[in-house]
Amino acid sequence: MCLLVGPPGVGKTLLLKRLQFLSGKDKLGDMEEAPATIPTVGTNLVNVQVGKKTELTVRELGGSMGPIWHSYYKDCKLLLFMVDASNAAQLSASTIQLLTTLTDDRLEDVSVLILLNKVYGPAIIHGSHRAEKFDETGGHCLSCQTEGHSSRNKCQRGTRSGRDYSLAQGQ
């Protein structure tokens, strides 16, 4: 089981929808346009198909559920921690939240992937500062680097990279 956690409004539900699209389970949408999402109350459970026989189960925990995330750590093999990189105040609070999360003994052998979302925003925190913030967590950090009009294509590759990393670590 893969847990997807992070503060409210960072894009966890959108990531799940994009992963479903990339895995072929949802071909009704279009990768160019962001599908409609609403804040997650509770959890979302999604199976992402990779290849013909490999499936990764991802459980998204709503950001407002932070105080009870620990209730879901038991079967966790991979932790995806998503952060809004364009929000400096939230980035600092997220660092504290992540470090607090990682102190739980049940996550001792769990692989961690830190996903920096919204790296194209106007208040973007530069790469070296982002790396500094999360350096002590021991996790891997994946951001969606964008440049001008080609941002959608680069984000798609970023989503695929995150999915590929998740599969490699979650099995």
N, C-alpha and C positions, 0 to 999 in steps of 0.2 A: 504494500500500500504506500502510496505517495501522498503526503500532505502538502497542500498549497495554502499558505497563511500569509498574512500581512495586514497592515492597517486598512480601514475602510477607504474605498474609492481609489485604490491603486491600480485596478485593472485585472484582478484575479479572474473574475467571471468572463471577461473578454478573452483572456488567455485560454481558458478552457474551451470556449467556443471556437477559437482559432485552431487549437489542437484537434478538436473534433473535425473541423473542416479539413485539416491537413491529413488526418488519418482516414478520411473517406467516409466517415459516419454521417456527415452533414454536408451534402453537396447542394443544398438548396441556397446557401448563402454565397457571397462573393467576397474574396479575400481583400479586394480593393476598398470595400465599405465596411465600417465597423457595425456589427449587428447590435440591435437594441439590447441593452442589459438593464437590470434593476439591482439595487443592492441586495446581497445575499443575506437572508435572515436564516440562520441555521447553517446547513451544509448543502453542498452539491456533490454528487458522486458521479463521476464520468469514467467510462472505460475508453481508452485511446488505443485504437488498433494500429499496430506497427507490423508491417509484413503480413504474412498469411496466418501465422500461428502465435504471434507475440502480442500480448495486450497488457497495457499498464493501467492500473486503477488509480485515479487521482481523486482525492477528497479535498474539496475546497471548504475551508472553514471561514465563515464570515468574519470580517475585521472586528466587529463589535463583540465577537465571542472570545477575544484575547484572554480574558481571565479563566476560561475553561478549556483552552487549547490542550492543556496537559491531559485531559480526559481521552484524547485521541492518539496519544503517542505509542500505545502498546504495540500495535502492528505496523508502525511506521518504519519503512526501509529507506525512504528518501524524503527530505524536507525541502520544499521550495518556498523560499521567503521572498515575497515581492515587495518592492519599495518604489514610491514615487520619487524619482531623482530630481524632479523639478521643484520640489517643495523642501526647502532647506530645514524648516522647523520640523517637518514630519521625518525627514531623513535622520536628524539627531534622535528624535524619539524612537524611531524604528531601530536604530542601532542599539539603544538600551533594551528595547523589547526583544530583539534578536539575541543579544547576549544573555538576557534573563532566560529566554527559551532554551538556549543551549546548555544551561546549567543543570537541566533535568537529566538524571542518570539514565533514563530510558532512551535518550537520544545520543548516548555515548558513542555507539557504533553506526550511527545514521549519517549518510552522506548529506551534505547541505549545499544547495545551489541558491545563491542570492541573485534575484532577477531585478535589475534596475529598469523600471518602466518610465515612459515619458521623458526620455533623455533628450528629446528634441524641443522641449518646452523653453519658454523665454527666460526662465530663472534657473537654467541648467547649472548644475554644480559640475565643475570640470573633472575629468577622469582621474587625475592624481588625487584630488580631494575625496572623490568617491572611494577610491581604493584605500586611502588612509582610514576612512570611517569604518570600513568593514575588514581591514587587514587582520585584526586580532581574532576574528571569528573562526578562522581556519576553513571557511567555506570557499566555494568557487563562485566567482562573480561574473555574470553575463549581462551585458547591456546591449541595448539596441542602438547602435551608432547610426545616425542619419545625416544626410547632406542634401539640402535643397529638395528638388523635385523627386529624387530617387528614394526618398525615405521609406515608402511602402515596401519596395523590394528588399531593402536592407532589413527592415523589421521582420519580413517573412523569413529571411534566412536566420535571423536571431531566434524566431520562434522554433524553427526546425532544429537549430543548434541546442536550444534548451530541451526540446523533446528527445533528441539523440543522447544528450548527456543524462537525462533522467532515465532513459532505458538502460544505458550502460551501467549506471549506479544502482538502479532499483532491482536488479536481478541477481 
